[in-house]
């Protein structure tokens, strides 16, 4: 990997590992709809000038149905679920639960009539990852059952979004499509955001978290992701899926004082090992794994 590629990889790992911490900071003061609206509106506004170059936006017209479905499954539903979930669970736990997305993708692909054969290695990865989710989630089900299920459902949505992208949006221009999906999500949350608008402007800390979510972790991160794909290829860029959860856990522990116990470490190892095995090279491995342009590791 070149120095440029390594620098982009490190930057993207941080940018897609930090959203969980920023959401945790913002949701302590700001209603869920406002956070999602502000983040996606900011991201769309920053990316719009780049999306308008050339004929990219016009090319989306033929894809409007799958793009709308993709926006709902990949952005509108999971963004709200993750923010709601972090009202009651730690940012570290949210990041690790979402890290199960590749495992859920493999499981969902098994339900397709034309699914590929699941080899021993990928089956082991699926079981290993599910064991990690169980280690992480089951002890929390006594008090935070709904929050855990909300974040797991968000991970399932991300998996479904990746499948929609792979099946119907392979030739859609990436930046215009990302911009359109962010704008659709912002519009979907506009009325709820207006209805729950904070009575007083949030603190500088919460405001900075929302701005960072929209600009750094959304617009800048997507631009960096497309540059990383160009630099090292999509097959190697999938490793971002395994790096960003480590950043999420480290950030939560170091900056928010969240606990780092044996259960977190075991779940972390099981989920990431499971994800690696489930998407490992082979007839149906990384070579055929599509990393969604809206959820390469997070969101």
N, C-alpha and C positions, 0 to 999 in steps of 0.2 A: 504494500500500500504506500502511495506517495505521501510526502509530508502534507500536501494539500488535502488529500483524502483523509489522512489521520486527523488533521485539524478539524475538518468538517464532521468526522465521525464523533470526536470528543464533544464538539459543540452541540451536535444534535442529541447526543446521549443526555447532556445536561438539560437542553431545552425541552426534551420530551420526558425527562424524569422529574422536573420541577413543578409541573402543573398541579400535582396532588397537594404539595405543600402550599402553593399559592391559593388553591381552592379552599384549603382548610383555613387559611388566614382570612380570606374574603367572606366565607360563609358564616363566620362568627359574628359579622356585622350586617351583611347584605343579603336580601332574599334571593332564593335560588333563581327565579326567572330573570332578575336583573343581572346576575352574574353571567348567565349563559348569553343573554342578549348583548351585554357589553362586550364580552369576549369575541363573539362571532361577528358583531358589527365592526369592531375595530380591525379584526383580521381581514374581513372582506374589503374594508376601506383601504387598507394598506396594499393589498394585492391587486385591487381593481386597475390601477394604471398599467400594471404588467399584463393583466388579463386582456386589456383592450388593445394591446399591440397585435397587429396582424388580423387574421380572420378567425381567431380562436373562439370568441364568444358566438359568432354566427354559426360555427361548426357544431355548437352544442344543440342546435335546434332539432336535429335528427335524433338526438339522444334524450329528449326532454323527459320521457316517461321513466327510463331507468335512472336518470339523474335525480328526479324527484323521489323515487323510491330509495335511492342511495342516500340522499340527504336525510330522509326520515329515519332510516335504519342506522346510518353511520354517525349522524350528528344530532338530530332533534331529540330522539328518544334517549340515547346513552349520555349525552351531555347533562341533561336534567337529572338522570338517575345517579350519576357519579356525584354531582354536587349535593343532591339530597342525601346520598349515602354518607358523605363526609360530615354531615351534621352530627353523626353518632359514632363513626368509626375513625380510626387514625388514618392519616395520609399514607403511612407505610403499608397498612393493610389494604387500602384501596389500590395502591400501585401494584401490589403483589396479586391481588385478585384479578385485575385487568391484565396482568402478565400471562394469565391462563388463556388469552384469546387464541393463540396458535393451536392449543390443545382442543379448544372448543371447535375451532375450524375443522380440524381433522375429524372430530366426532360428528359434526354436521354433514361433512362430505360423505360419511358412511351411510347417511340416510338417503342419499341420491340414488336413483335407479341405476345410473351409469357410474357408480362409485368405483374407484380403483381398489385393488386388493391391498389390504393392510398387512404389511410384513411384520415379522417378529419384532424388529427394532422399533418400528413406529407404534406397534401395539404396546410395547414396553414403555415407550415415551408417553402414550396416552394414559396408561394406568399410573405411571409415576407422577405425571402432572395432576391427575385427579386426586391422587393421595396427598399431594402438596396442598391442594385446595381444601381437602378435608381437614388436614392438620391445622390449617389457618382458620377455617371458617367454623367448624363444628363447635369448638369451645365458646365461640362468640354468639352462637344461636340462642343461648339462654336469654340474653338481654338485647342484642342488636340484630336479631334475626332479619328484620325487614331491611335494614341497611346493607347487610351482607348480601342478601338476595338481590337488592337493587343494583349493586355494583357487579355481581355475577351476571345479571341480566344485561347490563351495559356491555360486558365482555362478549356475551353471546350476540348482541347487536353488532359489535365490531366485526365479529366473525362472519355474520350474515352480510354485512356491508362489503367485506372483502370478496365474498362469493358473487355478489351482484356486480362488483367492479370487474372481476375476472371474466364473467360470462357475457356481460353486455356493454362494458365501457372500456374495453381494451384499447380502442383507437380514439377515445375522447381526449382532447388536449388537457394536460394535467392542471396547469395553473388556472385557466378559465373555468374548468370543472370545479376545482377547489373553491374558487371565488364564488361561483354560483351557489354551491352547497352552503357555504358560510352565510351568504346573503339570504338564502331561503330559511335557514335556521334563525337568523336574526329577525326576519319578518314573522316567523312562527311564534317567537317569544316576545314580540313587541307589545302586544296587548297585555299579556300577563305581567310583563315588566312595568308597564305604565300603571297597572293596577296594584302593584306591590312596591312602587317607587319609595325609596327610603325617605322618611319624614325629615331626617337630618342627613347632610352629606357625610358619608363614612370617613373614618380616620385616614390620615395620610398613608398609614400602613396598608389598610384594606384597599384604598384607591390605587396605590402602587402595585398591589398584587393583581388587581383586575387589569390594569394597563399592561403589566408584564405578561399576563395570560393572553391578551389579545394581540399584542405586537410581537413580543419575543417568542412566546411558546406556540403561537399560531402562525402569523404571517412570516416572520423571519425563519422559523423552524421549517415551514413548508418550502421556502426558497432554498434553504440549506439542504433539505432533503433532495430536491430535484438536482442540485449541483452535485451532491454525493452520488446519486444514481449515475450521473454523467461521468463522474470521476472513477468509480469502482464497480459500477454495474448493479443491477437490482438483486442479483443472487447474493452478493456479499453484503449489500446494504441491509438484508434481512436480519443480520446480527444485531442491529439497533434494538430489535425486539427483546434481546437478552440483556443489553447494557442499561437501558433506561430504567428498569425496575430497581437495579442496584442503586442508581442515583436517587430514586424516590425514597427508598428505605434509608439511605445515608442522610438525605436532607431532612427527613422527618425526625430522625434520631438526633442529629447534630443541631438543628435549628429550632425544632419545636419540643425537644426533650421527650419524644415518644419512646416507649420502652423497646429495648432490643433484647428479647429473651430467646431461650432455646427453641421455642415453638416457631418464632419468626424465622430464625436461621434455618431450621429444618424445612419449613415450608418454602423458603426462598430457594434452597438447593433443589428440592423436589420439583418445584414448578419450572425452574429454569432448565434443569436437566431434562425434564419431560418435554418441554418446548423444543429443546435442541434435538432430542431423539425423534420427536414426532414430525419435525420438518427437516430431518437429516437427508443428505444426498442419497439418491437412489432413483428407481423408476418413477416414484411420485414424491420425491424429496424437494430440497430447496430449489432445484432447477425449475420446478413447476409451481413454486410457492409465490403467490402475488401479494406484495405488501401494499395495502390500501393507501392511496395518497392522502387520506384523511386520518389514518390511524396506523402509522408505521410502528408505533410502540406505545402510544398512550391511549392518548389524548386527553 
